[in-house]
Amino acid sequence: MSHTRTTVTVRSAPTADLSAAELDRLRGFLDTAFTGGFSDDDWSHALGGVHVLATVDGELAGHAAVVVRQLITAGRTLRTGYVEAVATAATLRRRGVGAAVMTEAERFVRGGFELGALAASEDGARLYGARGWLPWSGDLAALTPEGVVATPGEPVFVLPTPATPAPLDPTDRLVCDWRRGDLW
């Protein structure tokens, strides 16, 4: 099946610069895009950083947020641009919207962080892998109030940046900071 390329307009804005109405529209968009699987905790995770918003014909068509997290590997704490709430309108998938959103999100990650990271769905894993994100094959864990706890589960991908300290070994353990809801 062939798809026509869609004209996508991308803008970015910190959460603080989005109006209450824009945030309401964004939350509705994400609820729809995730077909009811977007929780209040997921919403909270997407706030406080920079939002990449894609529109097609003036309508919201795609989104990603880049938020600050701390990840630990090989005894180093890395300032991480963590990509959250990546979504494309169902009617516009595989038409360049996701790629446009990720290009801008990756620009923020590469320009301001030691590492990029995200948790990927099965569909997302194909997109991220094709864009140069590396699957983390080592053990995953979280630094919780009770100490470091293993967190096996969904795949985590990383994006090395010009500031990533060498060597970065994706077979090492990767530990994330604590938060409510999904830890990754």
Secondary structure, DSSP 8 states (H G I E B T S, - for coil): --------EEEEEEGGGS-HHHHHHHHHHHHHHTTT---HHHHHHHSSSEEEEEEETTEEEEEEEEEEEEEEETTEEEEEEEEEEEEE-GGGTTTTHHHHHHHHHHHHHHHH-SEEEEE--HHHHHHHHHTT-EE--S-EEEEETTEEEE---S-EEEEE-TT--S---TTS-EEE---SS---
